[in-house]
């Protein structure tokens, strides 16, 4: 290739590059402006006055309300909400700063999903913050995610959320881009529930009472023992220690829930009119009774009750020295206060219907026979004159003929 041709080719590449840059710049001119016009914060939110948060989307709505000192989820019969999640959301909006202004007209808001909920697929998510009297403190529409290329594969392919288009609900229709992706606002109402549930440690008794004798059994052990025993074992029943350990370990799986049902849910619709009852006692003196209904999909409806027989005083040994006694008394008192707080927390669960993952319940609802060791087949008798000979044929006589 001649030198003149190379020069022409290079010039063409420069011209094409410049044209591409001008085209890209022109396509984004209506979407952004200089950072000098950006406000310091997206909204002015008096963070300490917030007592109500509404998350309104086209297909669902979550209302989080502060009642006394407790936040609750209205859509879940005022069940306690996850305070950390709510606090995090309020603080994010309070601290929210724009990184880029986006100039769009009313007709272009749908492209960024900044239309109010109720406008179809181009609707955004409205975050509405109010005080205890219901007066609006601030509101903001959260629009489309801003995606950025990532070196690591994600659910969206090679892109990952790196921000969000937002617009304060102040009538100015001032759209902005922020660096916060606001992933938690897409959660369903049940995701905002306080997940504190039962914490069953060191069981000493596990009893299951089903609707038939085959589903009734009780395992128990001493507080300082590892070996489980089958209560009221019948002749020939031998507990399989491995199976017993697996079943009793399942009580630790009953430590979470996926959702709750309304308190007025009909017992007949869940099987709680004729429940299986699971009773658990622990070394620390806690007593739990779980009423379990019929399995639906991947969960069981469960009602819980909790009580405890906690020691009021510590048994003092005669050999204790004064400084040792003071230390042990302090440890006992701290432990007692911890257990009393645990009991108070678990008592608040009573009266609710929880959907508990099936894994732990399935293990606990085993039949009695499933806990027993498999009988070992007895060996064939040896030393018999006919051992090993085919049945149905008599031994030959000394004359060679079979006996009649």
C-alpha positions, 0 to 999 in steps of 0.5 A: 500500500502506497504512502498516500493511501495510508494517509487517506485511510488514517484521515478517514479513521479520524473523521469517523471517530470524530463523527461517532463522538459527536453523535454520542454527545448529541444523543446525551445532550438532552439527558444531562447537564453540568454538575454545577446545577446539582443540589446538595441533596436529593430531598430534605428529609427530617430523619428523626420525624419519620414515623411512616414509610410507604413503598408503592409500586405498580403491583404491590405496596408496603406500609411500614409504621412506627407504633410506640417504639416498634415498627410494624408491617401493616400488610402483615397484620402489624407484625413487627418489622425489621428495624435495621432495614427500615433505618437503613432505607431512611438514612439512605434517602436522607444522605442521598446525593445526585451525581448527575442531572438528567434533563428530560421533559414530561413525555420522556419520564417513562423512559427512566421509569419515573412516572407515578405508580399506576402508569403501567410498565413505565411506572416507578416506585414511590417512597413516601415519608410521613410523620406520626400525624400523617403529614408528608415530610418528603417523597421521591420516585425511584426509577430505572436501574443504572447498569454498569459493566462488571468483570464478574458474571451477575444475574443480569449477565455482565452488567450490575446495578450501579445506581438509579434514576430518581425524581423528588416529588416536589412538582419540579420534575427534576430527574437525577442519577444517584449512585445508590441502587436501592435494591431493597425497595423491590422486596415483597412485604414479607421481606420486611418482617422481623425475623427473630424466631425460636432459638432452641438450644440443648434439647433434653426431650423431643416428643411428637404426637400425631393423629395415629399411634404410629406417629407418636413417640418421645425421645429423652435424655439427661441434661448432661448425657449425649445418648437419647432413649426411646420412652416407653420402648416396647419389647423388640424396639431398639432405638437407632442412635444415628437416626435419633441424633438426626431427628433431635438435631432438626429442632435447630432447623425450626429457627426461621420462618418464610412468612406469616398468615393473618391471625384470623386464618381458619384453622380448617384451611391450614390443618391446625384444627387437627395439628401434629404437636411437637413438644421440646424441653431444653437444659435451660428450662425452656418448654416449647409446644409447636402445633403443625398443620398441613404442608403447603408448597415448601412450608408448614403452618405452625403456631408456637407457645413458649414457657420456662422454669428458670432458677430464681437463685444459684446453689452456693457451694460451701467451698466457695471463697468470697471473691469466687462467690461474687464472680459466680453470682454475677455470672448467674445474674447475667445469665438469668437476665439473658434467659428472661429476655429470650423468654419475653421475646419468644412469648411475643410469637404466640398467637401468630401463624408462621410458615416454617420451611419444611426441612426441619418439620419433615425430619421431626414428623417421622413415624415411630418405626423410622427411629428404630434400628433395623433388625439383623436377620438371624443366621441359618442353623448349622450342624443339622444333618439336612443343612444345605440339602434341597427341601422336599427330598428325603435323605437316601436309605442305606440301600440307595433308595429314598425313604417313602 
